[in-house]
């Protein structure tokens, strides 16, 4: 996975996440929307409507926190959830 920051301000982040598809991006967006401090989260990967871009671009808007910190929090939450699922499957 390669990340490329396209634009960053104190409360907004646009970042390209190379090599990912809708499956991962929907999970990431969903967890971001559940994260305290996130005002909005969306992604785009439609090349015809976005100037030929083929990799997903994630946009995170925060209420006041650093959006990169919120993205890191969401990534940690995904890890926690997948660890819990793995443990539950192993215990079944």
C-alpha positions in Angstrom: 0.0 0.0 0.0 1.4 3.4 -1.0 0.1 6.6 0.3 0.5 10.0 -1.3 -0.8 13.2 0.4 -2.5 15.3 -2.2 -3.6 18.2 0.0 -3.5 18.7 3.8 -4.7 21.5 6.0 -5.4 21.6 9.7 -8.8 20.1 9.3 -8.8 18.5 5.9 -6.8 15.7 4.2 -6.9 14.4 0.6 -4.7 11.3 0.3 -4.2 8.7 -2.5 -4.2 5.1 -1.3 -2.6 3.1 -4.2 -3.5 -0.5 -4.8 -6.8 -0.6 -2.9 -10.3 -1.2 -4.1 -13.8 -0.5 -3.0 -13.7 -3.3 -0.4 -11.0 -1.7 1.7 -12.0 1.8 1.0 -15.6 1.2 2.2 -14.4 -0.3 5.4 -12.0 2.6 6.0 -14.6 5.2 5.2 -17.1 3.5 7.5 -14.7 3.4 10.5 -13.7 7.0 9.9 -17.3 8.1 10.1 -17.6 6.3 13.4 -14.4 8.1 14.7 -14.9 11.0 17.1 -13.8 14.2 15.6 -14.4 13.2 12.0 -16.9 15.6 10.3 -16.9 13.9 6.9 -15.1 11.0 5.1 -15.5 10.0 1.5 -13.5 8.5 -1.3 -13.4 8.7 -5.1 -12.0 6.2 -7.6 -14.0 7.0 -10.7 -11.4 7.8 -13.4 -13.9 9.2 -15.9 -15.2 11.8 -13.4 -11.9 12.7 -11.8 -9.5 13.5 -14.6 -8.2 10.0 -15.2 -7.2 9.2 -11.7 -7.2 5.4 -11.2 -6.2 5.0 -7.5 -8.7 5.8 -4.7 -8.5 9.3 -3.2 -9.7 9.5 0.4 -11.0 12.9 1.8 -11.2 13.3 5.6 -12.6 16.5 7.1 -12.2 16.9 10.9 -14.0 19.1 13.4 -10.7 20.3 14.9 -8.3 17.4 15.1 -5.4 16.7 12.7 -7.0 14.5 10.0 -3.8 12.4 9.7 -4.2 11.5 13.4 -7.8 10.6 12.8 -6.8 8.4 9.9 -4.3 6.6 12.1 -7.0 6.1 14.8 -9.3 4.6 12.2 -6.6 2.3 10.9 -6.0 1.1 14.5 -9.7 0.5 15.0 -9.8 -1.7 11.9 -6.8 -3.7 13.2 -8.6 -4.1 16.5 -11.8 -5.4 14.9 -10.0 -7.8 12.6 -8.0 -9.1 15.5 -11.2 -9.7 17.5 -12.8 -11.5 14.5 -9.7 -13.7 14.1 -9.7 -14.6 17.8 -13.5 -15.4 17.7 -13.1 -17.6 14.6 -10.2 -19.5 16.2 -12.2 -20.0 19.4 -15.3 -21.3 17.4 
